């Protein structure tokens, strides 16, 4: 019997237009009434996740910042791991060395120091306010859950192994989208946050079902006893995860839950 279902948001639960279908909401609420814990887990920060958590209305808790923080269903902070200002400045300096747009987070807003299409793109997709500052390294004066680098998929693919080698043991570098390179505290992964949630809520990881599409989801997909890759997932993710469900635009999470937890037809 599955005791918990954890899922990424973007490109997993959310359709490409960043909406959640009524079918998906109804399915998740149904399993929650059955006693199954429902846990959204995203690279987004709390303020960006808030509307979706409210729409679902059934989360036991939720994971933000790629595992940097865990929040209760009423949006109270339960667990937090953040980058120190010094580490955040180092990550920003790495971005500057490689001519890459970067941003940090402060009080539910993101800060950036160069005019770029990426700041506007991110503001729209995350529904967050961006503030331009004179110099980003100097603006990193408080702990932040992550530093986000945004560039072309080709550039990010080149920077990922460089960041992993540069920050090994001190910060975690991963990708949530082909254009995003996310840098978080060393122990801030979705897998570690899921383990924390399991201990906090008292469910078994072996009886956990997890859904994801990208590299930042791999830690929780591998940790959960029942990991499922989305049909639209990266090929390197699908090659490592045996189970695959339909794509995010086909309500793949809801379809899979209906078939495997609720034993009902998935058509329609």
Secondary structure, DSSP 4 states (H G I P E B T S, - for coil): ---EEEE-IIIIIS-TTS---HHHHHHHHHHHHTT-EEEEE-SS-HHHHHHHHHHH---SEEEEGGGTEEEETTS-EEEE--B-HHHHHHHHHHHHHTT-EEEEEETTEEEESS--HHHHHHHHHHT--EEE-S-HHHH--S-BSEEEEE--HHHHHHHHHHHHHHHTTTEEEE-SSTTEEEEEETT--HHHHHHHHHHHHT--GGGEEEEE-SGGGHHHHHHSSEEEEETTS-HHHHTT-SEEE--GGGTHHHHHHHHHTS------
